[in-house]
């Protein structure tokens, strides 16, 4: 398998930009730290464990996970809880799209995901 299907979040107002995986790999030349396709391995990605093409259902599951996590943090710490990524807010500015990346890009992106766990 030379190409790996992933879902990334494209900026709704700038279709050439994608949500970065984290602040450390964001493009500091962009006001939102969004990355370009040239650095897509640095994008926030949804990847299926079986490496199948991510679906709308996968995206909705991901969205639900973040909503539940936000709910837990808010319940425990109140309305001032620190939430590193408000996925609901992200979804207002970004839309999910499917792309393919190289195996090398996938390996790098996988390391980024593992670091954030």
Buried (B, 14 or more C-beta within 10 A) or exposed (E): EEEBBBBBBBBEEBEEBBBBBBEEBBBEEBEBBBBBEEBBBBBBBBBBEEEEEBBEEBBEEBBEEBEEBBEEBEEEEEEEEEBEBEBEEBBEBBEBEBBEBEEEBBEBBBEBBEEEE
